[in-house]
Amino acid sequence: MPKQDKPKSSVPVGRYRQVEVSSLDRGRRGKHHDRIQGILKELATVGAGTALAIPLAEIDGIGLPNLRSAVHRGATAAGVEIDTLADEENLYVWATAK
């Protein structure tokens, strides 16, 4: 009986469980996820032509560029079109017409 070679792999076959890729959550959950979800949830309650004023002093050390990027990523993922503007004290976020 000829000797059979084992598969050339550094990981034994069957060591890890297999999952369907379609069942995986492919969304990004960054460290600001909860804050961004809160902003988007509140944004859904404001009327047209109204912006949220997010005080920069209350965002726990998140830089304005990072906050703005995170809000835009979250809005894009939620299918919401937004625009932003900032001054020395606040980041303003509002929904735009599609």
Phi and psi in radians as a Rosetta constraint file:
Dihedral C 1 N 2 CA 2 C 2 CIRCULARHARMONIC -1.252 0.35
Dihedral N 2 CA 2 C 2 N 3 CIRCULARHARMONIC 2.551 0.35
Dihedral C 2 N 3 CA 3 C 3 CIRCULARHARMONIC -1.322 0.35
Dihedral N 3 CA 3 C 3 N 4 CIRCULARHARMONIC 2.301 0.35
Dihedral C 3 N 4 CA 4 C 4 CIRCULARHARMONIC -1.653 0.35
Dihedral N 4 CA 4 C 4 N 5 CIRCULARHARMONIC 2.370 0.35
Dihedral C 4 N 5 CA 5 C 5 CIRCULARHARMONIC -1.408 0.35
Dihedral N 5 CA 5 C 5 N 6 CIRCULARHARMONIC 2.496 0.35
Dihedral C 5 N 6 CA 6 C 6 CIRCULARHARMONIC -1.303 0.35
Dihedral N 6 CA 6 C 6 N 7 CIRCULARHARMONIC 2.668 0.35
Dihedral C 6 N 7 CA 7 C 7 CIRCULARHARMONIC -1.018 0.35
Dihedral N 7 CA 7 C 7 N 8 CIRCULARHARMONIC 2.491 0.35
Dihedral C 7 N 8 CA 8 C 8 CIRCULARHARMONIC -1.439 0.35
Dihedral N 8 CA 8 C 8 N 9 CIRCULARHARMONIC 1.729 0.35
Dihedral C 8 N 9 CA 9 C 9 CIRCULARHARMONIC -2.714 0.35
Dihedral N 9 CA 9 C 9 N 10 CIRCULARHARMONIC 2.493 0.35
Dihedral C 9 N 10 CA 10 C 10 CIRCULARHARMONIC -1.465 0.35
Dihedral N 10 CA 10 C 10 N 11 CIRCULARHARMONIC -0.173 0.35
Dihedral C 10 N 11 CA 11 C 11 CIRCULARHARMONIC -1.997 0.35
Dihedral N 11 CA 11 C 11 N 12 CIRCULARHARMONIC 2.170 0.35
Dihedral C 11 N 12 CA 12 C 12 CIRCULARHARMONIC -1.051 0.35
Dihedral N 12 CA 12 C 12 N 13 CIRCULARHARMONIC 2.493 0.35
Dihedral C 12 N 13 CA 13 C 13 CIRCULARHARMONIC -1.153 0.35
Dihedral N 13 CA 13 C 13 N 14 CIRCULARHARMONIC 2.338 0.35
Dihedral C 13 N 14 CA 14 C 14 CIRCULARHARMONIC 1.494 0.35
Dihedral N 14 CA 14 C 14 N 15 CIRCULARHARMONIC 0.115 0.35
Dihedral C 14 N 15 CA 15 C 15 CIRCULARHARMONIC -1.282 0.35
Dihedral N 15 CA 15 C 15 N 16 CIRCULARHARMONIC -0.575 0.35
Dihedral C 15 N 16 CA 16 C 16 CIRCULARHARMONIC -1.951 0.35
Dihedral N 16 CA 16 C 16 N 17 CIRCULARHARMONIC 2.588 0.35
Dihedral C 16 N 17 CA 17 C 17 CIRCULARHARMONIC -1.355 0.35
Dihedral N 17 CA 17 C 17 N 18 CIRCULARHARMONIC 2.669 0.35
Dihedral C 17 N 18 CA 18 C 18 CIRCULARHARMONIC -1.810 0.35
Dihedral N 18 CA 18 C 18 N 19 CIRCULARHARMONIC 2.449 0.35
Dihedral C 18 N 19 CA 19 C 19 CIRCULARHARMONIC -2.321 0.35
Dihedral N 19 CA 19 C 19 N 20 CIRCULARHARMONIC 2.639 0.35
Dihedral C 19 N 20 CA 20 C 20 CIRCULARHARMONIC -1.263 0.35
Dihedral N 20 CA 20 C 20 N 21 CIRCULARHARMONIC 2.319 0.35
Dihedral C 20 N 21 CA 21 C 21 CIRCULARHARMONIC -1.074 0.35
Dihedral N 21 CA 21 C 21 N 22 CIRCULARHARMONIC -0.613 0.35
Dihedral C 21 N 22 CA 22 C 22 CIRCULARHARMONIC -1.130 0.35
Dihedral N 22 CA 22 C 22 N 23 CIRCULARHARMONIC -0.317 0.35
Dihedral C 22 N 23 CA 23 C 23 CIRCULARHARMONIC -1.563 0.35
Dihedral N 23 CA 23 C 23 N 24 CIRCULARHARMONIC -0.071 0.35
Dihedral C 23 N 24 CA 24 C 24 CIRCULARHARMONIC -1.472 0.35
Dihedral N 24 CA 24 C 24 N 25 CIRCULARHARMONIC 2.473 0.35
Dihedral C 24 N 25 CA 25 C 25 CIRCULARHARMONIC -1.390 0.35
Dihedral N 25 CA 25 C 25 N 26 CIRCULARHARMONIC 1.971 0.35
Dihedral C 25 N 26 CA 26 C 26 CIRCULARHARMONIC -1.612 0.35
Dihedral N 26 CA 26 C 26 N 27 CIRCULARHARMONIC 0.077 0.35
Dihedral C 26 N 27 CA 27 C 27 CIRCULARHARMONIC -1.309 0.35
Dihedral N 27 CA 27 C 27 N 28 CIRCULARHARMONIC 2.716 0.35
Dihedral C 27 N 28 CA 28 C 28 CIRCULARHARMONIC -1.569 0.35
Dihedral N 28 CA 28 C 28 N 29 CIRCULARHARMONIC 2.303 0.35
Dihedral C 28 N 29 CA 29 C 29 CIRCULARHARMONIC -2.135 0.35
Dihedral N 29 CA 29 C 29 N 30 CIRCULARHARMONIC 1.478 0.35
Dihedral C 29 N 30 CA 30 C 30 CIRCULARHARMONIC -1.362 0.35
Dihedral N 30 CA 30 C 30 N 31 CIRCULARHARMONIC -3.138 0.35
Dihedral C 30 N 31 CA 31 C 31 CIRCULARHARMONIC -1.235 0.35
Dihedral N 31 CA 31 C 31 N 32 CIRCULARHARMONIC -0.252 0.35
Dihedral C 31 N 32 CA 32 C 32 CIRCULARHARMONIC -1.800 0.35
Dihedral N 32 CA 32 C 32 N 33 CIRCULARHARMONIC 0.221 0.35
Dihedral C 32 N 33 CA 33 C 33 CIRCULARHARMONIC -0.938 0.35
Dihedral N 33 CA 33 C 33 N 34 CIRCULARHARMONIC -0.883 0.35
Dihedral C 33 N 34 CA 34 C 34 CIRCULARHARMONIC -1.106 0.35
Dihedral N 34 CA 34 C 34 N 35 CIRCULARHARMONIC -0.721 0.35
Dihedral C 34 N 35 CA 35 C 35 CIRCULARHARMONIC -1.104 0.35
Dihedral N 35 CA 35 C 35 N 36 CIRCULARHARMONIC -0.771 0.35
Dihedral C 35 N 36 CA 36 C 36 CIRCULARHARMONIC -1.150 0.35
Dihedral N 36 CA 36 C 36 N 37 CIRCULARHARMONIC -0.725 0.35
Dihedral C 36 N 37 CA 37 C 37 CIRCULARHARMONIC -1.072 0.35
Dihedral N 37 CA 37 C 37 N 38 CIRCULARHARMONIC -0.670 0.35
Dihedral C 37 N 38 CA 38 C 38 CIRCULARHARMONIC -1.115 0.35
Dihedral N 38 CA 38 C 38 N 39 CIRCULARHARMONIC -0.737 0.35
Dihedral C 38 N 39 CA 39 C 39 CIRCULARHARMONIC -1.094 0.35
Dihedral N 39 CA 39 C 39 N 40 CIRCULARHARMONIC -0.814 0.35
Dihedral C 39 N 40 CA 40 C 40 CIRCULARHARMONIC -1.150 0.35
Dihedral N 40 CA 40 C 40 N 41 CIRCULARHARMONIC -0.651 0.35
Dihedral C 40 N 41 CA 41 C 41 CIRCULARHARMONIC -1.127 0.35
Dihedral N 41 CA 41 C 41 N 42 CIRCULARHARMONIC -0.760 0.35
Dihedral C 41 N 42 CA 42 C 42 CIRCULARHARMONIC -1.204 0.35
Dihedral N 42 CA 42 C 42 N 43 CIRCULARHARMONIC -0.619 0.35
Dihedral C 42 N 43 CA 43 C 43 CIRCULARHARMONIC -1.069 0.35
Dihedral N 43 CA 43 C 43 N 44 CIRCULARHARMONIC -0.579 0.35
Dihedral C 43 N 44 CA 44 C 44 CIRCULARHARMONIC -1.176 0.35
Dihedral N 44 CA 44 C 44 N 45 CIRCULARHARMONIC -0.296 0.35
Dihedral C 44 N 45 CA 45 C 45 CIRCULARHARMONIC -1.638 0.35
Dihedral N 45 CA 45 C 45 N 46 CIRCULARHARMONIC -0.223 0.35
Dihedral C 45 N 46 CA 46 C 46 CIRCULARHARMONIC -1.513 0.35
Dihedral N 46 CA 46 C 46 N 47 CIRCULARHARMONIC 2.646 0.35
Dihedral C 46 N 47 CA 47 C 47 CIRCULARHARMONIC -1.368 0.35
Dihedral N 47 CA 47 C 47 N 48 CIRCULARHARMONIC 2.944 0.35
Dihedral C 47 N 48 CA 48 C 48 CIRCULARHARMONIC -1.084 0.35
Dihedral N 48 CA 48 C 48 N 49 CIRCULARHARMONIC 2.455 0.35
Dihedral C 48 N 49 CA 49 C 49 CIRCULARHARMONIC 1.416 0.35
Dihedral N 49 CA 49 C 49 N 50 CIRCULARHARMONIC 0.181 0.35
Dihedral C 49 N 50 CA 50 C 50 CIRCULARHARMONIC -2.090 0.35
Dihedral N 50 CA 50 C 50 N 51 CIRCULARHARMONIC 2.409 0.35
Dihedral C 50 N 51 CA 51 C 51 CIRCULARHARMONIC -1.981 0.35
Dihedral N 51 CA 51 C 51 N 52 CIRCULARHARMONIC 2.672 0.35
Dihedral C 51 N 52 CA 52 C 52 CIRCULARHARMONIC -1.504 0.35
Dihedral N 52 CA 52 C 52 N 53 CIRCULARHARMONIC 2.391 0.35
Dihedral C 52 N 53 CA 53 C 53 CIRCULARHARMONIC -1.830 0.35
Dihedral N 53 CA 53 C 53 N 54 CIRCULARHARMONIC 1.896 0.35
Dihedral C 53 N 54 CA 54 C 54 CIRCULARHARMONIC -1.737 0.35
Dihedral N 54 CA 54 C 54 N 55 CIRCULARHARMONIC 1.936 0.35
Dihedral C 54 N 55 CA 55 C 55 CIRCULARHARMONIC -1.129 0.35
Dihedral N 55 CA 55 C 55 N 56 CIRCULARHARMONIC 2.175 0.35
Dihedral C 55 N 56 CA 56 C 56 CIRCULARHARMONIC -1.159 0.35
Dihedral N 56 CA 56 C 56 N 57 CIRCULARHARMONIC -0.473 0.35
Dihedral C 56 N 57 CA 57 C 57 CIRCULARHARMONIC -1.219 0.35
Dihedral N 57 CA 57 C 57 N 58 CIRCULARHARMONIC -0.292 0.35
Dihedral C 57 N 58 CA 58 C 58 CIRCULARHARMONIC -1.852 0.35
Dihedral N 58 CA 58 C 58 N 59 CIRCULARHARMONIC 0.262 0.35
Dihedral C 58 N 59 CA 59 C 59 CIRCULARHARMONIC -1.793 0.35
Dihedral N 59 CA 59 C 59 N 60 CIRCULARHARMONIC 0.359 0.35
Dihedral C 59 N 60 CA 60 C 60 CIRCULARHARMONIC 0.962 0.35
Dihedral N 60 CA 60 C 60 N 61 CIRCULARHARMONIC 0.860 0.35
Dihedral C 60 N 61 CA 61 C 61 CIRCULARHARMONIC 1.358 0.35
Dihedral N 61 CA 61 C 61 N 62 CIRCULARHARMONIC 0.142 0.35
Dihedral C 61 N 62 CA 62 C 62 CIRCULARHARMONIC -1.371 0.35
Dihedral N 62 CA 62 C 62 N 63 CIRCULARHARMONIC 2.222 0.35
Dihedral C 62 N 63 CA 63 C 63 CIRCULARHARMONIC -1.205 0.35
Dihedral N 63 CA 63 C 63 N 64 CIRCULARHARMONIC 2.652 0.35
Dihedral C 63 N 64 CA 64 C 64 CIRCULARHARMONIC -0.963 0.35
Dihedral N 64 CA 64 C 64 N 65 CIRCULARHARMONIC -0.807 0.35
Dihedral C 64 N 65 CA 65 C 65 CIRCULARHARMONIC -1.056 0.35
Dihedral N 65 CA 65 C 65 N 66 CIRCULARHARMONIC -0.697 0.35
Dihedral C 65 N 66 CA 66 C 66 CIRCULARHARMONIC -1.194 0.35
Dihedral N 66 CA 66 C 66 N 67 CIRCULARHARMONIC -0.702 0.35
Dihedral C 66 N 67 CA 67 C 67 CIRCULARHARMONIC -1.119 0.35
Dihedral N 67 CA 67 C 67 N 68 CIRCULARHARMONIC -0.812 0.35
Dihedral C 67 N 68 CA 68 C 68 CIRCULARHARMONIC -1.067 0.35
Dihedral N 68 CA 68 C 68 N 69 CIRCULARHARMONIC -0.762 0.35
Dihedral C 68 N 69 CA 69 C 69 CIRCULARHARMONIC -1.102 0.35
Dihedral N 69 CA 69 C 69 N 70 CIRCULARHARMONIC -0.745 0.35
Dihedral C 69 N 70 CA 70 C 70 CIRCULARHARMONIC -1.126 0.35
Dihedral N 70 CA 70 C 70 N 71 CIRCULARHARMONIC -0.712 0.35
Dihedral C 70 N 71 CA 71 C 71 CIRCULARHARMONIC -1.118 0.35
Dihedral N 71 CA 71 C 71 N 72 CIRCULARHARMONIC -0.755 0.35
Dihedral C 71 N 72 CA 72 C 72 CIRCULARHARMONIC -1.137 0.35
Dihedral N 72 CA 72 C 72 N 73 CIRCULARHARMONIC -0.727 0.35
Dihedral C 72 N 73 CA 73 C 73 CIRCULARHARMONIC -1.085 0.35
Dihedral N 73 CA 73 C 73 N 74 CIRCULARHARMONIC -0.788 0.35
Dihedral C 73 N 74 CA 74 C 74 CIRCULARHARMONIC -1.106 0.35
Dihedral N 74 CA 74 C 74 N 75 CIRCULARHARMONIC -0.729 0.35
Dihedral C 74 N 75 CA 75 C 75 CIRCULARHARMONIC -1.143 0.35
Dihedral N 75 CA 75 C 75 N 76 CIRCULARHARMONIC -0.733 0.35
Dihedral C 75 N 76 CA 76 C 76 CIRCULARHARMONIC -1.072 0.35
Dihedral N 76 CA 76 C 76 N 77 CIRCULARHARMONIC -0.763 0.35
Dihedral C 76 N 77 CA 77 C 77 CIRCULARHARMONIC -1.114 0.35
Dihedral N 77 CA 77 C 77 N 78 CIRCULARHARMONIC -0.564 0.35
Dihedral C 77 N 78 CA 78 C 78 CIRCULARHARMONIC -1.509 0.35
Dihedral N 78 CA 78 C 78 N 79 CIRCULARHARMONIC -0.064 0.35
Dihedral C 78 N 79 CA 79 C 79 CIRCULARHARMONIC 1.324 0.35
Dihedral N 79 CA 79 C 79 N 80 CIRCULARHARMONIC 0.453 0.35
Dihedral C 79 N 80 CA 80 C 80 CIRCULARHARMONIC -1.911 0.35
Dihedral N 80 CA 80 C 80 N 81 CIRCULARHARMONIC 2.276 0.35
Dihedral C 80 N 81 CA 81 C 81 CIRCULARHARMONIC -1.601 0.35
Dihedral N 81 CA 81 C 81 N 82 CIRCULARHARMONIC 2.219 0.35
Dihedral C 81 N 82 CA 82 C 82 CIRCULARHARMONIC -2.265 0.35
Dihedral N 82 CA 82 C 82 N 83 CIRCULARHARMONIC 2.942 0.35
Dihedral C 82 N 83 CA 83 C 83 CIRCULARHARMONIC -2.386 0.35
Dihedral N 83 CA 83 C 83 N 84 CIRCULARHARMONIC 2.743 0.35
Dihedral C 83 N 84 CA 84 C 84 CIRCULARHARMONIC -2.368 0.35
Dihedral N 84 CA 84 C 84 N 85 CIRCULARHARMONIC 2.745 0.35
Dihedral C 84 N 85 CA 85 C 85 CIRCULARHARMONIC -2.627 0.35
Dihedral N 85 CA 85 C 85 N 86 CIRCULARHARMONIC 2.574 0.35
Dihedral C 85 N 86 CA 86 C 86 CIRCULARHARMONIC -2.371 0.35
Dihedral N 86 CA 86 C 86 N 87 CIRCULARHARMONIC 2.595 0.35
Dihedral C 86 N 87 CA 87 C 87 CIRCULARHARMONIC -2.203 0.35
Dihedral N 87 CA 87 C 87 N 88 CIRCULARHARMONIC -2.855 0.35
Dihedral C 87 N 88 CA 88 C 88 CIRCULARHARMONIC -1.169 0.35
Dihedral N 88 CA 88 C 88 N 89 CIRCULARHARMONIC -0.418 0.35
Dihedral C 88 N 89 CA 89 C 89 CIRCULARHARMONIC -1.918 0.35
Dihedral N 89 CA 89 C 89 N 90 CIRCULARHARMONIC -0.517 0.35
Dihedral C 89 N 90 CA 90 C 90 CIRCULARHARMONIC -2.395 0.35
Dihedral N 90 CA 90 C 90 N 91 CIRCULARHARMONIC 2.696 0.35
Dihedral C 90 N 91 CA 91 C 91 CIRCULARHARMONIC -1.851 0.35
Dihedral N 91 CA 91 C 91 N 92 CIRCULARHARMONIC 2.167 0.35
Dihedral C 91 N 92 CA 92 C 92 CIRCULARHARMONIC -1.776 0.35
Dihedral N 92 CA 92 C 92 N 93 CIRCULARHARMONIC 2.314 0.35
Dihedral C 92 N 93 CA 93 C 93 CIRCULARHARMONIC -2.272 0.35
Dihedral N 93 CA 93 C 93 N 94 CIRCULARHARMONIC 2.302 0.35
Dihedral C 93 N 94 CA 94 C 94 CIRCULARHARMONIC -2.528 0.35
Dihedral N 94 CA 94 C 94 N 95 CIRCULARHARMONIC 2.680 0.35
Dihedral C 94 N 95 CA 95 C 95 CIRCULARHARMONIC -1.408 0.35
Dihedral N 95 CA 95 C 95 N 96 CIRCULARHARMONIC 2.476 0.35
Dihedral C 95 N 96 CA 96 C 96 CIRCULARHARMONIC -1.906 0.35
Dihedral N 96 CA 96 C 96 N 97 CIRCULARHARMONIC 2.785 0.35
Dihedral C 96 N 97 CA 97 C 97 CIRCULARHARMONIC -1.256 0.35
Dihedral N 97 CA 97 C 97 N 98 CIRCULARHARMONIC 2.465 0.35
